Amino acid sequence: MSKMIVLNKFVVVTELASGIILSGDITTGNKPAEVVAVGAECEYIVPGINVILDWTKAMPFESESVKLAVIAYEHVKVILNVD
């Protein structure tokens, strides 16, 4: 995937478990996502970590045939697997 610049306090994620973005159904709201890129104003969230977010607030999009979603930082609720 080509490099992207994410603006302000937005986070770009891809789904870890199958079904949400691929099917367009984001109503379950509890599936984890992997962070792909973040805006400069995001604290604690970095690419490569797994998060729980409010999928109903996410905007799905595609980049180079990869299904992604962008969401405002405040809708990321939990950071998983923190050491």
C-alpha positions as CSV (number, residue, x, y, z in Angstrom):
1,M,0.0,0.0,0.0
2,S,1.3,3.4,-0.8
3,K,2.2,5.9,1.9
4,M,-0.7,8.1,3.1
5,I,-0.9,11.3,5.2
6,V,-3.7,11.2,7.7
7,L,-4.9,14.7,8.8
8,N,-5.4,16.0,12.3
9,K,-6.9,13.6,14.8
10,F,-8.0,10.9,12.4
11,V,-7.0,7.2,12.5
12,V,-7.0,4.8,9.5
13,V,-7.7,1.1,10.3
14,T,-8.2,-2.2,8.7
15,E,-10.4,-4.9,10.1
16,L,-8.8,-7.8,11.9
17,A,-11.8,-10.1,12.0
18,S,-13.6,-10.7,8.7
19,G,-17.0,-9.3,7.9
20,I,-17.4,-5.6,8.9
21,I,-15.7,-3.6,6.2
22,L,-15.9,-6.2,3.5
23,S,-19.6,-6.7,3.9
24,G,-20.3,-3.1,4.6
25,D,-22.0,-4.1,7.9
26,I,-20.6,-2.0,10.7
27,T,-23.4,-2.4,13.1
28,T,-21.8,-4.9,15.5
29,G,-19.4,-2.3,16.8
30,N,-17.1,-4.7,18.7
31,K,-14.6,-6.2,16.3
32,P,-10.9,-5.3,16.6
33,A,-9.0,-3.3,14.0
34,E,-5.4,-2.8,13.2
35,V,-4.1,0.8,12.9
36,V,-2.6,1.5,9.5
37,A,-1.9,5.3,9.9
38,V,-2.6,8.2,12.2
39,G,-2.8,11.9,12.1
40,A,-0.1,14.0,13.8
41,E,-2.4,15.0,16.7
42,C,-3.2,11.4,17.8
43,E,-1.8,10.4,21.2
44,Y,-1.0,6.8,22.2
45,I,-2.2,5.4,18.9
46,V,0.5,4.3,16.4
47,P,0.5,2.1,13.3
48,G,0.5,-1.6,13.9
49,I,-1.4,-1.7,17.2
50,N,-4.8,-3.3,17.6
51,V,-7.8,-1.3,18.8
52,I,-11.5,-1.5,19.6
53,L,-13.5,1.4,18.1
54,D,-17.0,2.5,17.4
55,W,-17.5,1.1,13.9
56,T,-20.7,3.1,13.5
57,K,-18.6,6.2,13.3
58,A,-16.1,4.9,10.8
59,M,-16.1,5.8,7.1
60,P,-15.1,2.9,4.9
61,F,-12.8,3.5,1.8
62,E,-10.4,1.6,-0.5
63,S,-6.8,2.3,-1.3
64,E,-5.1,0.1,-3.9
65,S,-7.9,-2.5,-3.4
66,V,-7.3,-2.7,0.4
67,K,-10.4,-2.1,2.4
68,L,-9.8,0.5,5.1
69,A,-11.8,2.9,7.3
70,V,-11.1,6.3,8.7
71,I,-12.3,7.3,12.1
72,A,-11.9,10.3,14.4
73,Y,-9.5,9.7,17.3
74,E,-12.1,10.1,20.0
75,H,-14.0,7.1,18.6
76,V,-11.1,4.7,19.3
77,K,-12.1,3.2,22.7
78,V,-9.5,0.6,23.7
79,I,-5.9,-0.2,22.8
80,L,-5.4,-4.0,22.9
81,N,-2.3,-6.0,23.9
82,V,-0.5,-3.3,25.7
83,D,2.8,-4.4,27.3
